[in-house]
Amino acid sequence: MRFDVITLFPAMFAAITEHGITRRAHEQGLWSLVSWNPRDFTSDAHRTVDDRPYGGGPGMVMMAEPLAQAVAAAKADGGAAHVVTFAPGGKPLTDERVRRLAEKGGSLALVCGRYEAIDERFLEECVDEVVSVGDFVMSGGEVPAMALIDAIVRQLPGALKEASADEESFATGLLDGPHYTRPEVWRGRAVPDVLTSGHHADIAAWRRRQALSATQAQRPDLVEWARATGRLSVQDEMDLREIAQKGAAG
């Protein structure tokens, strides 16, 4: 899969091309990265990419033309089949959305905004999708873009060496439960007996119950979504009722 990043700071993306799972996948040729700097598509001596907002207000606004030319160059180079940018007001970046983008394959352009905002006309003319990584403001779109690339790369066949992406948090609609490793007892705290029992069915049932409990406590909205989409079994519903009863009892 190919990612075209339109960014004023291309060096930031070394964080994902030179480290960890994304580095290995990059070296295996599972994905590629092409950077396009909007300053390279300006015509003035100062390579200006921003200006004051019409109507007044704080901050500067990224100009439409350098960004549009960068996207056009990416498309002419064989990339940017689908163009995404980032803003708090965009659609939430969920596991489902990540998987959809991964399944789409091909090429994805990620426009990394800076300053106060991006000229709305560029968004209307050139952007297919605006996504949000949370209800907060960041200095630019580079970190959200890297988060999206990381999440998508994990979905690519062959990217994960030891586990399937289908077994991770959110893949089933629920949060993940707790995990443990050696030593078996740490500072007086022992690993739950079921995990050392060797009984795979009991372990699977325990992990499912822990996932239900964690999701009910931290993200009850995901429990309702899993219920509405038929992802909860009869046993899951029984476990949730018991979890609720224990919670009510204190």
Summary of the structure (lengths in Angstrom):
residues: 250
radius of gyration: 22.5
end to end distance: 49.8
largest distance: 70.3
contacts: 703
relative contact order: 0.13
helix: 46%
strand: 16%
